[in-house]
Amino acid sequence: MRTLPQALRAAAAAQEGLVSKAQCDAAGINKDAVALLIRQGRWSRVTRGVYDTDPEPAQRRLRDGYHDHLRRRAAWLGMLAVPDGIATGACALALLGIGGLPADLVPEAARPGGMYAAVGVGIVLRRYRFFADQPYRGRRVAALVPALAQALPTLSRHEAVAVLSDALREGHLDGAGLQRVREQVRGRRGAAQVLCLLDLGEVRDGSTAETHARLSFVDHGVPPDGQQVTFVAGGVVLARVDFVWALPDGRYVVVEIDGRAFHSGEAMLADDAARQNGLVATDRLIVLRFPAARALAGSVPSVGAEMAERLTRLGWVPGTHLGPTVALDNTGPRRRT
């Protein structure tokens, strides 16, 4: 078989390269044709009743959005492997475009009404009986609030807070939605730990790396005095920075989380240089930069430990609250009493 039917090719394109046995049957591709495609190396069998039409192994598909592709692929694998499968938990969040998730997701799905089904190796069948869902490319996925309630107990602390922060920053979740998540988490396994994390979500976190860095600062006793702060001098905006600590002598320590681990290009490099030059041109600012990979949880030593040591040497004390804009023409930060 030289070419696949258009309907099956369209399905594969929409499903991160995956197709199900049922879709093959509907397109007139019987089991013998599937077996031939697999022998030829054009397809591979991922789990029972699900095939990958991309001959390149998933872990070698280096491309823009590589990790998002792998997350969505895991979600589609769960939906296609489960009869009438509805994507749930972290898989549903991946399809809904929520960031902060781990790179490797376990494929999971539920059936309507929590019905049972035998599933292939590596697939998790959730027995959730009732939860709100919504359409997604001809299938169904858990709606945002129940998906968060399902996913958060399965994630690490840093992952859970990064997911919440992304949902808040991108406008997918508001205060009322967060309260509904709280209500739906109660009674689940691991609910006590999750409920303690819900208030750690931060709309000002600009990325997953920034969330991990912020938690590291908090855990090491040096919570930032300001976040996403714009510095102005002489009426001219110098830059907006990720994290700021105000020192008693009127100077500021600025930390930037460098995102070039995930985004690159001459335009960004030029912009970074201009911002850096504007910040260090004044003697009021101490600028530190950490690459995104260095800020993520698991780095040794952590960015929090390093900042705690630096700030102690510089004489920083907690208690200052910085607003969204700091004018360097002023004598110094205002300290709360």
Secondary structure, 3 states (H helix, E strand, C coil): CCCCCHHHHHHHHHCCCEEEHHHHHHCCCCHHHHHHHHHCCCCEEEECCEEECCCCCHHHCCCCCHHHHHHHHHHHHHHHHCCCCEECHHHHHHHCCCCCCCCCCCCEEECHHHCCCCCCCCCEEECCCCCCEEEECCEEEECHHHHHHHHHHHCCHHHHHHHHHHHHHCCCCCHHHHHHHHHHHCCCCCHHHHHHHHHHCCCCCCCHHHHHHHHHHHHCCCCCCEEEEEEEECCEEEEEEEEEEECCCCCEEEEEEEHHHCCCCHHHHHHHHHHHHHHHCCCCEEEEEEEHHHHCCCCCCCHHHHHHHHHHHHCCCCCECCCCEEECCCCCCCECC
